[in-house]
Amino acid sequence: MRLVKTMERMMGLTDQAWDRHANPLSVYSRYSVLPLFILAVWSRVWIGWWCLLPLALVVIWARINPHLFPPPATTRSWAARAVLGERVWLNRKSVSIPAEDARWAVGLSVLNGLGLIPLAYGLWVLDAGWTVAGTAMIMIGKSWFLDRMTRLYDRMADHPDYADWRR
């Protein structure tokens, strides 16, 4: 849990930033981070060590993305509810969540992690098949995770700690 809090601080995810990240434009544009990362790593073939420049740009994009968009007018969209569900998930030590939701979140996080294996191998040896397989596992796992987060948020939205998030 300490790692998650450290990552939140590194990404500057304050309450205001989380609210801005709930904008569907932020959620959907973040799907570009992994393909851009893959392209940047693969670019070592074409531009050698200069690939560090596009890698740095991808890191910057991932860092600033949650801050670029205004808070959404409504939090009823799938994307907004997914982000709010992530916040509920990250707060589970303070406000307990249903066990079923916790199992889903952990299982789908494992799926994402397992996708890193073929992705890393594919990027290391420049094999498109392994790279695509790993990417698919991660993207499907992340999308499924976000979908489960919408359900978690829907279950927890009336909790006093979260009730003011709804608009």
C-alpha positions in Angstrom: 0.0 0.0 0.0 3.0 2.3 0.7 4.0 1.9 -3.0 0.6 3.0 -4.2 0.7 6.1 -2.0 4.2 6.9 -3.3 3.0 6.5 -6.9 0.0 8.8 -6.1 2.3 11.4 -4.7 4.7 11.1 -7.7 1.8 11.5 -10.1 0.5 14.5 -8.1 -2.8 12.8 -7.5 -4.4 15.2 -5.1 -8.2 15.2 -4.6 -8.4 17.9 -7.3 -6.2 15.9 -9.7 -8.3 12.8 -9.1 -11.4 14.9 -9.9 -9.8 16.1 -13.2 -8.7 12.6 -14.0 -12.3 11.5 -13.8 -12.9 13.4 -17.1 -13.5 10.8 -19.8 -11.0 12.5 -22.0 -8.3 11.9 -19.4 -9.3 8.2 -19.0 -9.5 7.4 -22.7 -6.3 9.3 -23.6 -4.4 7.4 -21.0 -4.9 4.3 -23.1 -2.3 5.8 -25.4 0.5 5.5 -22.8 1.3 1.8 -23.3 1.3 1.9 -27.1 3.4 5.1 -27.0 5.8 3.4 -24.6 6.1 0.4 -26.8 6.8 2.5 -29.8 9.4 4.5 -27.9 11.2 1.3 -26.8 11.0 -0.2 -30.3 12.4 3.0 -31.7 15.8 2.0 -30.4 16.1 0.0 -33.6 15.8 3.2 -35.7 17.3 5.9 -33.5 19.5 4.1 -31.0 20.0 5.9 -27.7 17.9 8.7 -28.9 15.0 6.5 -28.0 15.4 7.9 -24.5 13.9 11.1 -25.7 10.5 9.6 -26.8 10.6 7.5 -23.6 11.0 10.6 -21.5 8.1 12.2 -23.4 5.9 9.2 -22.7 6.7 9.5 -19.0 5.9 13.2 -19.1 2.6 12.5 -20.9 1.6 9.8 -18.3 2.5 12.3 -15.5 0.6 15.3 -16.8 -2.4 13.6 -18.3 -4.5 13.4 -15.1 -4.0 17.2 -14.8 -4.9 18.3 -18.3 -8.6 18.1 -18.4 -11.3 19.9 -16.3 -13.4 18.0 -13.9 -16.3 16.3 -15.7 -19.7 17.9 -15.6 -21.1 14.6 -14.5 -19.7 11.5 -12.8 -22.2 9.2 -14.4 -20.1 8.1 -17.3 -18.3 4.8 -17.3 -14.9 6.5 -17.3 -15.7 8.8 -14.4 -17.1 5.9 -12.4 -14.0 3.8 -13.2 -11.7 6.5 -11.8 -13.9 7.0 -8.7 -13.9 3.3 -8.2 -10.1 3.3 -8.3 -10.1 5.9 -5.6 -12.4 3.7 -3.5 -10.2 0.7 -4.1 -7.1 2.7 -3.0 -8.9 3.8 0.1 -10.0 0.3 1.1 -7.8 0.3 4.2 -9.8 3.2 5.6 -13.3 2.2 4.2 -13.7 -1.5 3.7 -15.0 -2.8 0.4 -17.0 -5.9 -0.5 -14.8 -9.0 -0.6 -15.9 -9.9 -4.1 -14.7 -6.6 -5.4 -11.4 -7.0 -3.7 -10.9 -10.5 -5.2 -11.7 -9.1 -8.7 -9.3 -6.2 -8.3 -6.5 -8.4 -7.1 -7.1 -11.1 -9.8 -7.2 -8.5 -12.6 -4.1 -6.8 -11.3 -2.3 -10.1 -11.4 -3.5 -10.5 -15.1 -2.0 -7.1 -15.8 1.2 -8.1 -14.2 1.4 -11.4 -16.1 1.0 -9.4 -19.3 4.3 -7.7 -18.5 6.2 -11.0 -19.1 5.4 -11.5 -22.8 5.5 -7.7 -23.3 8.9 -7.3 -21.8 10.2 -10.4 -23.7 8.8 -9.1 -27.0 10.3 -5.7 -26.5 13.7 -7.2 -25.5 13.9 -9.5 -28.6 11.9 -7.3 -30.9 9.2 -9.9 -31.5 5.9 -8.4 -32.5 3.9 -11.5 -31.6 5.0 -11.5 -28.0 4.7 -7.7 -27.8 1.2 -7.8 -29.1 0.2 -10.7 -26.8 1.6 -8.9 -23.7 -0.1 -5.6 -24.7 -3.4 -7.4 -25.3 -3.2 -9.0 -21.8 -2.5 -5.7 -20.2 -5.0 -3.6 -22.1 -7.8 -6.2 -21.7 -6.9 -6.7 -18.0 -6.8 -2.9 -17.4 -10.1 -2.4 -19.2 -11.7 -5.2 -17.2 -10.2 -3.8 -14.0 -11.7 -0.4 -14.8 -15.1 -2.0 -15.5 -15.0 -3.7 -12.1 -14.1 -0.4 -10.5 -17.3 1.1 -11.9 -19.2 -1.6 -10.1 -17.3 -1.0 -6.9 -18.0 2.7 -7.1 -21.7 2.1 -7.8 -21.8 -0.1 -4.7 -20.0 2.4 -2.5 -21.2 5.7 -3.9 -23.7 6.3 -1.0 -21.0 5.9 1.6 -20.5 9.2 3.5 -16.9 9.4 2.4 -17.8 9.2 -1.3 -21.3 10.7 -1.5 -20.0 14.2 -2.4 -18.2 12.8 -5.5 -21.5 12.2 -7.3 -22.7 14.9 -9.6 
